[in-house]
Every structure is written in C-alpha cells, then in structure tokens.
Amino acid sequence: MIKLPQVFSSGALYQASSSLVVSGTASFRDEIRVSVVAPGGEEIASSSGSAGDGGAFSVSVSTPEASFIRYSLVISGGGETVTLDDILFGELWLASGQSNMELTNAFIPDADKLYEAVSGKNIRVYNVSYDVPDNLFPWEPKTDQPGRWIGANDAEGLANVSAMGLKFVCDLYSALNNGRDVPVGFLNSSWGWTPITGWLPRDEIEADPAMTETCRRVGTFPDAEKWNTRGDGNFQQPCAQYNLKIAPLTGVKVRGVIWYQGENECGAEYHNRVYADYLRFYHKVYSKRFGADPDSFFMISSLIYPWTYGPSGECSLGYLNDAFVTTAKESPDKFAVIPISHLEPDWAYHKNNHPIHPTNKYYVGEYAARLAMTNVYGADGAKSPSYLKSWRIEGGRIKLDFTDDGGKLHVGAAAGERLRGMYIAGENGVYLPAEYEITGDYTMDIWCGEIPEPKNAAYGMQSMEPKINLFAGDLPAAPFFTDREACLNIEARPWYDCGAVSRWASKLHDDVLDLFFRPVFEPLGDSEICPDTAFRRIDAASLRVAGENADFGCFVRSYPYQKLDFEKFSGLRVHLFNTDRLEATLVLVAGDTKLYLPLVREGDLGAGWGVYSAVFPKLDRDIDRMEFRFRREAENYRFVNIEHPRLFF
C-alpha cells in the first residue's frame, strides 16, 4: 500500500521549473512511478524508482514552469495508483522561526483586509502540525508529521498561519503576476521560544567538525542520553524542531526562506559571533536540502524588535542584530535583512500584552517581498538597507559613510526631526545622544557637544528604543556600532528631546511586566505641560511648563533602559525661556532622599533665553526621578519654556 507524507496531497503547490522528490512507503521492491499529468491527460514528466528496505521509496520528478494550470500528480506501483489533484506549480518559500514568525493572522488588526486581498488568487500555504504526543519529540527526523494545504479562500485556515508569511506571498504574488501566471505559496513551519539550533539537522551538525565544536562548546550539541528530559522545555532541544516540523517537508523544493527568530539567542556569546555561524550553517544546509537552485537559495531575515533583552542598557539585542547584518554584508547573494526598530510599538492585548510580539507583521512581510523581488526575481529597487561603509573622526565629529543601496540619507519624515537611536561615546565609553548633519547623499556627520573628543558611535543598538529614524530612501538604515572591543551599555535619554510626548518604558507590578507608552515629562502638582513651537529657539518644539501658583514645574521618571544614571556625570545644563526674576531648581530624587540643586544662569542666548546649569554632588546610586522646579512671584505669565537639557562630564 502506497503511503505518502501529508505534504504530498491534493491542493498542493510545488516549486516550478525544479524537481520534486516524492517519498513514501510501499511494498518491498515495488517499482514506483511518479508522473506529472496535465488536465487533458498528457504526461508532462515522469520518473521511477524502487521501494527499498522497509518499503521506503524516493522518486525525483521534474516540475513544469509556473502557470495556473491545475495538474495531477500520479504515484503508482504494485498494482496501486494514488492520484493527487489540483496541483499548482509556482514560487514556493519556507517561512520559519520562532514566535514572531509564528504569530498568526488571528492576532492582526487588519487581517480581514489581507484575507480579502488573497481571496481568489492562486496562493497556497502548507501548515505543519504542532502535534507531539506526550510532549516527546522524535530523536530521528519524522517524515509523517501531520499537516495540510490551505487555499486562498479558506479565511479560517489562513487565520492560523504566519501573518508575516501570508503578507509576504500576497505581495510577491502581486509583483510576479504582471503579465505572467505565477502561483505563490509558503510552507508554514515555526514554533515560539525556539533557538536556531532547534531547526538544524543532527546529521549535518555531526558531519561538520567546526559546527560540532561550536555546539559542544556552548552546550547546544544534541545528546541522546538527555533527549526528552527537559519536560515542558523539550521543544527547545537542539534539532527537535527540524525533526518534527522540517523533516516532513523533505523532497519539496523552495526558492528561499524568510526567517524571523533570534530572541532566544540575545545575550549569548555575542562577541564570538556564534549566531552568525549558525546562520551561515543554516543557509548551507537548507540550500542543499531544500533549494530549488542551491546556488541561488536566498534567506531574508527580520531583525529583532527592541524589547527588554539583558540588564538595563546592555546591548544584547544590538549584538544579535549585528550577526544578521554581518552575514548580509559579507554574502549579499545569500542573505538580506529587514531592520524594524523604526516601527511603532504595536501589539495585541489578547496576546497577553507581550511586547516581544509586535503585531505590525504585515509591514515586515511587505518589506520581505520587496527584498525577494529585487534579490531573487531581478526587479528594480534596493536590494538591501544601507549599511555603514566607513567612518572616521575629524574635528570633534564622527563622519559616517553609508552604502548607496537604499537611497539618499534622511532623518524621519518631518523637517527638523531629531535623530533617534544614534549615540556617541568618548574615551570613558559612556554614550550620549548625537546631533547630526546630512553632508551628502550617503554621508553624515554626528557629534555631541558634551564629548569634544569622540571615539565611537552606535546606532540602533539599544533595547527599548523603537521608532529610531535614520532612513536611506524609503528604507531604514541598518544598525551598526564601531567599538568592536568593549561591551556596549547605552541608556536611552528621551528627555533630551523636549518635544517628545511619549516613550516606550517598562516597570514591574507584582512580577508582571507593565510595558506601555508613558509620558516623557510629567507635570508637578497643579502645573501644566505641553510641547510648544511658539517660543522655541533651536529644537523642533520646546516644553512649555506653566502654573497658576507661584510654584510650578515638571519631572522625568527613571525606567529600566532609560535610567537616570547621573552618577556618571558632573552636572546638567539646560536652556530656559522667560526666567527673569525667577528661581529655578533641579531636584534629584533617590528613594526618600531629595537633593535640591540650584539652576544657575551661566549665559545669555538672547530673546529671553538663558543657559542654566546645576552641578551634581557625588552620587552613589541611580536617580529615581528628576524635577525642574520654578518659583515666580507676582507675575501674570507664570510659565517657562525648557529646551536642550544635556548632561555634562
């Protein structure tokens, strides 16, 4: 009796102009014939092979070019015939990774619009089952894991597949079907909270001395004696996901893989480039086993979103993302990356409000489709985001030169918008936000007035800082860092921008992570605060602080990843407007202790503006909050505008 893995079923879509290796079981020594048959009964291609020990067979047959023709796949032998109907041949991709690839359309606010866009199109998805009896994962690759093909009109089925993957194939379909008939689909195979080593085949690791050594050194080598001893964590075992969710796809060829994974590796041996080694190995193995054309197998990876990775300020996220960028820069014919730290935080509350799962997956799918079109299918446009090409220090500035991949450099969308996510450090390794000037199509200068002798720069490295905003053309620039020796630690300082209304910040309530947008500045007492462009001097918006009473003011809280780590600095300097005959005080609050520091006028900026500074005493702990307090007697206009608060060493 002929038995086939469920990936070989009616209603399937397979890679066109390639090969399909149909495997299964039959009676011992049966001659198995596989044929591709056109609707009129014409045999387009065929091939034969014999069932070996245990009845296993594997027969490779050539596949026709892409079209909307619905073929049949006929498997016969031992007097039996199995016919698979409604078979399409087109462009097929693998969508794999952990929970961000796994995040289904059911959690996406605009899912109904995507179902409508997909409906009626020759788009198909194969969904590999999660079924694991007794939570015992197979030690050997499992080819008969359940799964099913889902058609474009099955909104209920599509609700349970990768949101990024479905948007990817929808956009790819629209781009490819311009005067051509090209079905498009993807293999949906992902599992949340899994490491990349879970998706690697054991036999390939054991056959590669370098990968064997790496896995043994970092404790990710598969161990038969410890197999299935992790209880609920068995799904994280090295090779477990390959055995369960990739092995059942054996024989099916794909054009490439879209990959969204890496959170499990944040913080792990970032200096040793272990994750980059894993990526290279993954590509090598999958191109050989699944590549329609192994020499042009392409991997498109989303970078990781800036959630809370590691202790406050530690750039674990940035080091992981740099592994993606490194592989893409060194092998642009194999890898491309999708920067996503410019996106707004956006997630589904019914996903336990877990910010590690942003729901803007349709943007990521759209971006992946654009990169697939330019890198794989020869369309015009950027093949990658712009990368930092070179840098040098000159005259107190760091001069950055970017590749011309994406387009001309610009910051944000609005004129005068502050550059977010770019930092500079001096000899002491303490990073502060940078000012900038675009000096050419692909060049820019950055500097920091408090660091006259800069040594290093970093962009997009810090956790908990979304909405960073350096672009090249309409694509975000890739993150980078220049210090390849020290371990970076960067605290974001959103209060450097007095026009900023909100920030993304976290705190704990009874061990529950409470992570939402929070105000940057908050009013004291009966005071009022708001961004103000009427009296601004140099910033896009000043902060107006007003009150009906003589005493008024505002304050800034300290949060993890945005700590008020003032112990590293000598004081604070700020520009204030309307401060004649006014008493200004900076108050630093640490627990029950309050330090009242006078803000002393040290310079005149004209037009009612002055420069004020406060000197810090020796601090031995982080500050919980910083208050700007003002006192003005017998005045009609009790307000102050604040701009340009800056720490100094």
C-alpha positions in Angstrom: 0.0 0.0 0.0 1.4 3.4 -1.0 1.6 5.9 1.9 2.7 9.5 1.4 3.6 12.2 3.8 0.8 14.8 4.0 2.8 17.4 2.2 2.1 15.3 -0.9 -1.6 15.9 -1.0 -4.3 17.2 -3.4 -4.5 21.0 -3.5 -0.7 21.4 -3.1 1.6 24.0 -4.6 5.2 23.0 -5.5 8.2 24.8 -6.8 8.1 25.3 -10.6 11.0 24.6 -13.1 12.8 22.5 -10.5 12.3 19.0 -9.1 10.0 17.3 -6.6 11.3 14.4 -4.7 8.2 12.3 -3.8 8.9 10.0 -0.9 6.8 7.5 1.0 6.4 3.8 1.7 5.1 0.9 -0.4 5.7 -2.9 -0.6 9.3 -4.0 -0.6 10.8 -3.9 -4.1 7.7 -2.3 -5.7 8.5 -0.2 -8.8 7.2 3.2 -8.1 6.4 5.6 -10.9 5.7 9.3 -10.4 4.1 11.3 -13.2 3.0 15.0 -13.6 -0.2 14.9 -15.7 -1.8 17.9 -17.5 -5.6 18.4 -17.3 -6.1 16.7 -20.7 -4.3 13.6 -19.6 -0.9 14.4 -21.2 2.0 13.2 -19.2 4.4 16.2 -18.7 7.1 14.4 -16.8 7.7 11.1 -15.1 10.3 9.1 -13.2 10.6 5.8 -11.5 12.4 4.1 -8.6 12.2 1.0 -6.4 10.9 0.7 -2.8 13.9 -0.4 -0.7 14.2 -1.8 2.8 11.1 -1.2 4.8 9.3 -0.2 1.7 10.7 3.3 1.6 10.9 5.0 -1.7 12.1 8.3 -3.0 11.5 9.4 -6.7 12.5 12.7 -8.2 10.4 14.2 -10.9 11.0 17.4 -12.9 8.4 20.1 -12.4 6.9 22.2 -15.1 7.2 26.0 -15.4 5.0 28.3 -13.4 1.4 28.6 -14.6 -2.2 28.5 -13.4 -2.7 25.1 -14.9 -4.0 22.6 -12.4 -2.0 19.3 -12.8 -2.4 15.9 -11.3 0.5 14.1 -9.6 0.1 10.3 -10.1 2.0 7.8 -8.0 1.7 4.2 -9.0 3.3 0.9 -8.1 2.4 -2.7 -7.0 -0.9 -2.5 -8.8 -2.0 0.6 -6.9 -2.4 4.2 -8.0 -2.6 7.3 -5.9 -3.7 10.5 -7.7 -3.2 14.0 -6.2 -5.5 16.5 -7.9 -5.4 20.3 -8.2 -1.6 20.6 -8.1 -0.1 24.0 -8.9 3.5 24.8 -9.8 4.8 28.3 -9.0 7.1 30.0 -6.5 7.3 28.4 -3.0 9.1 29.7 0.1 9.7 28.4 3.6 8.6 30.6 6.5 10.2 29.5 9.7 11.5 30.8 13.1 10.1 31.3 16.5 7.1 33.2 17.9 7.3 36.3 15.7 7.1 34.2 12.6 4.6 32.0 14.3 2.3 35.0 15.2 -0.8 34.3 13.2 -3.2 36.5 11.3 -5.8 35.9 14.0 -3.9 38.5 16.1 -3.5 41.2 13.4 -6.0 44.1 13.4 -6.1 44.3 9.5 -6.3 40.5 8.9 -9.7 40.8 7.2 -8.2 43.1 4.5 -5.5 40.6 3.8 -7.9 37.7 3.5 -9.8 39.8 1.0 -6.6 40.6 -0.9 -5.6 36.9 -1.0 -9.1 35.5 -1.9 -9.4 34.2 -5.4 -5.7 34.1 -6.0 -3.6 31.1 -6.7 -1.9 31.3 -3.3 -1.5 28.2 -1.0 0.0 27.5 2.4 1.1 24.2 3.9 0.8 24.3 7.7 2.8 21.7 9.6 1.1 20.4 12.8 2.3 21.0 16.3 1.1 17.6 17.4 3.6 16.0 19.8 2.2 13.0 21.7 3.1 13.1 25.4 5.5 16.0 24.6 8.1 13.5 23.4 10.0 14.9 20.4 11.4 12.4 17.9 15.1 11.8 18.0 15.1 10.9 14.3 13.6 13.0 11.6 9.9 12.4 11.4 8.5 12.4 7.8 4.9 11.6 8.6 4.1 14.6 10.9 0.5 15.8 10.1 -0.1 18.9 8.1 -2.4 20.3 5.5 -2.6 22.6 2.4 -4.7 25.7 2.9 -6.2 27.5 -0.1 -6.6 31.3 -0.7 -10.4 31.2 0.0 -10.1 29.5 3.4 -10.0 32.5 5.7 -10.5 30.3 8.8 -7.4 28.2 7.8 -5.4 31.3 7.0 -6.1 32.8 10.4 -3.9 30.2 11.9 -0.8 30.6 9.7 2.1 33.2 9.9 0.9 36.7 9.4 4.3 37.8 8.0 4.3 34.7 5.7 0.9 35.4 4.3 1.6 39.1 3.6 4.9 38.1 2.0 3.3 35.7 -0.5 0.4 38.1 -1.2 2.7 40.9 -2.1 5.0 38.6 -4.0 2.0 37.3 -6.0 1.0 40.8 -7.0 4.5 41.6 -8.1 5.2 38.4 -10.0 1.8 38.3 -11.8 2.4 41.2 -14.0 1.7 39.7 -17.4 2.6 36.2 -16.1 0.7 33.4 -14.3 2.7 32.5 -11.2 1.1 30.8 -8.2 2.8 31.6 -4.9 2.9 29.8 -1.6 4.8 29.1 1.5 5.5 26.3 4.0 4.4 27.4 7.4 6.8 25.9 10.0 7.6 27.7 13.2 7.4 27.4 16.9 7.6 30.0 19.6 10.6 30.3 22.0 12.8 28.1 20.0 16.6 28.6 19.4 18.1 28.4 15.9 19.8 25.2 16.8 16.4 23.5 17.2 16.0 24.0 13.4 19.3 22.3 12.4 19.6 18.7 11.4 21.6 16.5 13.7 23.4 14.5 10.9 24.7 17.8 9.4 26.0 19.0 12.7 27.8 15.7 13.4 29.3 15.8 9.9 30.7 19.3 10.3 33.7 19.5 12.7 33.5 23.3 13.2 29.8 23.2 14.0 30.2 20.2 16.2 32.9 22.1 18.2 30.8 25.2 18.4 27.7 23.3 19.6 29.7 21.3 22.2 31.4 24.5 23.5 28.1 26.4 24.0 26.1 23.4 25.1 23.8 23.1 22.1 25.0 19.7 20.8 22.2 17.1 20.7 22.6 14.5 23.4 20.8 11.1 23.0 21.1 10.4 26.7 19.5 13.6 27.7 16.8 13.6 25.0 13.3 14.5 26.1 14.5 15.1 29.7 13.5 18.8 29.8 9.8 18.3 30.4 7.9 21.3 29.1 11.1 22.5 27.5 11.6 19.6 25.2 10.6 21.7 22.3 13.8 23.7 22.8 16.1 20.8 22.3 18.8 21.1 19.6 17.4 19.6 16.3 13.9 18.9 17.8 12.1 21.3 15.5 14.0 20.1 12.5 13.0 16.5 13.3 9.3 17.4 13.9 8.5 20.3 11.6 11.1 20.4 8.8 11.8 16.8 8.1 8.2 16.2 7.0 8.9 18.7 4.1 11.7 16.6 2.7 11.6 16.4 -1.0 9.8 19.7 -1.5 12.0 22.4 -3.1 11.7 26.1 -2.3 13.2 29.3 -3.7 14.3 30.5 -0.3 13.4 31.1 3.3 12.0 34.0 5.3 13.3 33.8 8.8 12.1 35.6 12.0 14.0 34.2 15.0 16.7 35.2 17.5 15.2 36.3 20.7 16.4 33.1 22.4 20.0 33.9 21.5 20.0 37.5 22.7 23.0 37.9 25.1 24.6 34.6 24.2 28.3 34.9 23.2 27.7 38.0 21.1 31.5 38.7 20.8 32.2 35.2 19.4 29.7 35.6 16.5 28.1 32.3 17.4 24.7 33.3 15.9 26.3 34.4 12.7 28.0 31.0 12.5 24.6 29.4 13.0 23.1 31.5 10.2 25.8 30.5 7.7 25.4 26.9 8.6 21.6 27.0 8.4 21.8 28.5 4.9 24.4 25.9 3.8 22.2 23.0 5.0 18.9 24.3 3.8 20.2 25.4 0.4 21.5 21.8 -0.2 18.4 20.1 1.1 15.6 22.3 0.0 16.9 24.8 -2.5 15.3 24.7 -6.0 18.6 26.1 -7.1 21.1 25.6 -4.2 23.5 28.1 -5.7 20.9 30.9 -5.5 19.0 29.9 -2.4 18.1 33.1 -0.6 17.5 33.9 3.1 15.6 37.0 4.2 15.7 37.7 7.9 13.8 40.2 10.0 16.0 41.8 12.7 14.8 41.6 16.3 12.5 44.2 17.8 13.8 46.3 20.7 12.2 44.6 23.6 13.9 44.0 27.0 17.0 41.9 26.4 19.5 41.7 29.3 20.1 44.2 32.1 19.3 47.8 31.6 21.4 49.4 29.0 23.1 46.2 27.9 23.1 46.0 24.1 22.4 42.2 23.8 19.8 43.0 21.1 22.2 45.0 19.1 24.9 42.3 19.1 22.4 39.7 17.9 21.1 42.0 15.1 24.7 42.7 14.1 25.1 39.0 13.4 22.3 39.2 10.8 23.9 42.4 9.4 27.3 40.8 9.3 26.2 37.8 7.2 24.2 40.0 4.9 27.1 42.4 4.2 29.6 39.6 3.6 27.2 37.5 1.4 24.7 39.7 -0.3 23.9 37.0 -2.8 22.7 34.8 0.0 21.3 37.0 2.8 19.2 40.1 3.2 17.9 41.7 6.4 14.9 43.7 7.4 15.5 46.5 10.0 12.4 47.0 12.1 13.4 49.2 15.0 11.8 52.2 13.3 8.3 50.7 13.8 5.9 51.9 16.4 5.2 49.5 19.2 2.0 47.7 18.2 0.8 44.5 19.7 -2.4 42.6 20.5 -3.7 42.9 24.1 -5.2 39.4 23.8 -1.6 38.1 23.2 -1.0 38.8 27.0 0.2 42.2 26.0 3.6 40.7 25.3 5.7 43.4 23.6 8.1 40.9 22.3 5.4 40.1 19.7 4.7 43.3 17.8 1.7 42.9 15.5 3.0 45.0 12.6 3.9 41.8 10.8 2.3 43.0 7.5 5.0 45.6 7.2 7.7 43.0 7.7 6.1 40.7 5.1 5.8 43.6 2.7 9.4 44.5 3.2 10.5 40.9 2.7 8.6 40.6 -0.5 10.3 43.8 -1.8 13.7 42.2 -1.0 12.7 39.0 -2.6 11.7 40.8 -5.8 15.0 42.7 -6.1 17.4 40.0 -5.0 15.8 36.8 -6.4 13.5 37.9 -9.2 15.5 40.8 -10.7 13.2 43.7 -10.1 14.4 47.2 -9.9 14.9 48.7 -6.4 17.0 48.5 -3.3 18.5 45.0 -2.6 19.3 45.8 1.0 19.1 48.6 3.5 22.0 50.9 3.6 24.9 49.8 5.7 27.7 51.8 7.4 30.6 51.5 4.9 33.3 53.5 6.7 33.8 56.1 9.5 36.4 58.5 10.7 36.9 61.1 13.4 37.6 64.7 12.3 37.4 67.9 14.2 35.3 66.6 17.0 32.9 64.9 14.7 32.4 61.4 13.5 31.9 61.2 9.8 29.8 58.3 8.6 29.8 57.0 5.0 26.9 54.6 4.1 26.5 52.3 1.1 24.2 53.6 -1.6 21.9 50.5 -1.5 18.8 52.1 -0.2 18.9 55.7 -1.4 19.7 59.1 -0.1 20.0 59.6 3.7 17.4 61.5 5.6 16.1 61.6 9.2 12.5 60.9 9.8 9.7 62.4 7.8 9.4 65.9 9.2 11.9 68.8 8.8 13.9 69.4 11.9 13.0 66.0 13.4 15.5 64.9 16.0 17.7 61.9 15.2 16.8 59.0 17.4 18.9 55.9 18.2 22.3 57.4 17.3 24.9 57.7 20.2 28.4 58.8 20.6 31.0 57.8 23.3 34.3 59.3 24.3 37.3 57.6 26.0 35.2 56.7 29.0 32.8 54.6 26.9 29.6 56.4 28.2 27.2 57.0 25.3 25.1 60.2 24.8 22.6 61.0 22.0 24.2 62.6 19.0 23.4 65.7 16.9 23.7 65.3 13.2 24.2 67.0 9.8 23.5 65.3 6.4 26.6 66.2 4.4 25.9 64.3 1.2 23.7 61.7 -0.4 25.2 58.9 1.6 27.3 60.7 4.3 26.5 62.4 7.5 28.4 64.0 10.5 27.4 63.2 14.1 28.7 64.9 17.2 27.9 65.5 20.8 28.7 68.9 22.4 29.5 67.2 25.7 32.0 64.8 24.1 34.5 67.1 22.3 36.8 64.1 21.5 34.5 61.3 20.3 35.9 57.8 19.9 32.9 55.6 18.9 29.4 55.7 17.6 26.4 53.3 17.7 23.1 53.3 16.0 20.0 51.1 16.7 21.9 49.0 19.3 19.9 49.7 22.4 17.0 47.7 23.7 13.7 49.5 24.5 14.2 52.2 21.9 11.7 51.8 19.0 10.9 54.5 16.4 14.6 55.1 15.6 14.6 57.2 12.4 17.6 57.2 10.1 16.5 56.2 6.6 18.1 55.8 3.2 15.5 56.3 0.6 12.3 54.8 1.9 14.1 52.0 3.8 15.5 52.3 7.3 19.3 52.2 7.6 20.8 49.1 9.2 22.1 49.3 12.8 25.8 49.5 13.5 28.4 50.0 16.2 32.1 51.0 15.8 33.6 49.8 19.1 34.5 46.1 18.5 36.3 45.6 21.7 34.3 46.9 24.7 30.8 45.7 25.7 28.3 48.4 24.9 25.9 49.8 27.5 23.6 52.5 26.4 20.8 54.2 28.3 18.3 56.0 26.2 17.5 59.6 27.2 14.2 60.5 25.6 14.1 63.7 27.7 16.9 65.1 25.6 14.1 66.0 23.2 11.7 68.4 24.8 9.2 68.0 22.0 8.9 64.3 22.7 5.5 63.5 24.3 5.8 59.7 24.9 8.3 56.9 25.3 8.1 53.2 25.5 9.0 52.2 29.0 8.6 49.3 31.4 8.1 48.6 35.1 7.0 45.6 37.2 3.8 45.3 39.1 3.9 42.2 41.3 6.3 40.4 38.9 4.0 41.3 35.9 5.7 43.4 33.2 3.8 46.6 32.6 5.1 48.0 29.3 3.3 50.8 27.5 3.8 54.2 26.2 4.5 56.6 29.0 5.0 60.4 29.2 8.5 61.7 28.9 7.7 64.8 31.0 5.0 64.9 33.7 3.6 68.0 35.5 4.2 68.7 39.1 1.2 69.5 41.3 -1.2 71.8 39.5 1.2 72.6 36.7 0.5 72.1 33.0 3.0 71.0 30.4 2.8 70.7 26.6 5.1 70.9 23.6 5.3 74.5 22.4 6.5 75.8 19.0 5.6 79.4 19.6 8.6 80.2 21.8 11.0 77.6 20.6 14.6 78.5 20.0 16.6 75.6 18.4 14.5 72.4 18.9 11.5 71.4 16.9 9.4 72.0 20.0 10.1 73.4 23.4 8.4 72.1 26.5 6.1 74.8 28.0 5.7 74.4 31.8 3.0 76.7 33.3 1.1 77.1 36.6 -1.4 79.3 38.3 0.5 79.3 41.5 3.9 80.7 42.3 5.4 77.2 42.4 5.2 75.1 39.3 7.3 72.6 37.4 7.7 69.2 35.7 9.6 65.9 36.2 11.1 62.9 34.4 10.9 59.4 35.8 13.7 56.8 35.6 12.8 53.5 33.9 14.9 50.4 33.0 16.8 51.1 29.7 16.1 54.8 30.3 17.8 55.2 33.7 18.8 58.5 35.1 22.4 57.2 35.7 23.6 60.6 36.8 26.5 59.2 38.9 28.5 59.1 35.6 28.2 62.8 35.1 29.2 66.1 36.7 26.0 68.1 36.1 23.2 69.1 33.8 22.9 72.2 31.5 19.6 73.4 30.1 18.2 76.3 28.0 15.3 78.2 29.7 13.0 80.9 28.4 11.1 83.6 30.4 13.3 83.2 33.5 13.9 86.8 34.5 13.1 87.3 38.2 12.6 83.5 38.6 14.0 80.9 40.9 14.9 77.7 39.2 15.9 74.4 41.0 16.8 71.0 39.8 15.6 68.3 42.3 17.1 64.8 42.2 15.0 62.1 44.0 16.6 58.8 45.1 14.3 56.8 47.3 13.4 59.0 50.3 16.3 61.4 49.6 15.8 64.6 47.7 18.7 66.8 46.5 17.9 70.4 45.8 20.4 71.8 43.3 20.1 75.5 42.1 20.0 76.0 38.4 22.4 78.9 38.0 22.3 81.2 35.0 25.7 81.0 33.2 25.0 82.6 29.8 22.5 84.7 27.8 21.1 83.3 24.5 19.1 86.4 23.7 15.4 86.9 23.0 14.5 85.9 26.6 16.6 82.7 26.6 19.4 81.8 29.0 21.7 78.9 29.7 21.4 77.4 33.2 23.4 74.6 34.9 23.3 72.5 38.0 26.3 70.7 39.4 25.8 67.2 40.9 27.3 66.2 44.2 29.0 62.8 44.3 26.2 60.3 43.6 26.5 56.6 44.5 23.2 55.4 43.1 20.8 55.9 40.2 18.2 58.7 40.5 14.5 57.7 40.5 13.3 61.0 39.1 14.5 64.5 38.1 12.4 67.6 38.8 12.5 71.0 37.2 11.0 73.4 39.8 10.3 77.1 39.2 9.1 79.8 41.5 7.8 83.1 40.2 6.0 85.7 42.4 3.5 88.4 41.3 3.7 87.7 37.6 0.9 87.4 35.0 2.7 84.9 32.9 3.9 82.1 35.2 5.5 79.8 32.7 8.9 78.6 31.5 10.0 77.0 28.3 12.6 74.3 28.5 14.9 73.2 25.8 18.1 71.3 25.3 18.7 69.6 28.6 22.1 68.0 28.5 24.3 66.1 30.9 28.0 67.0 31.0 31.1 65.3 32.4 
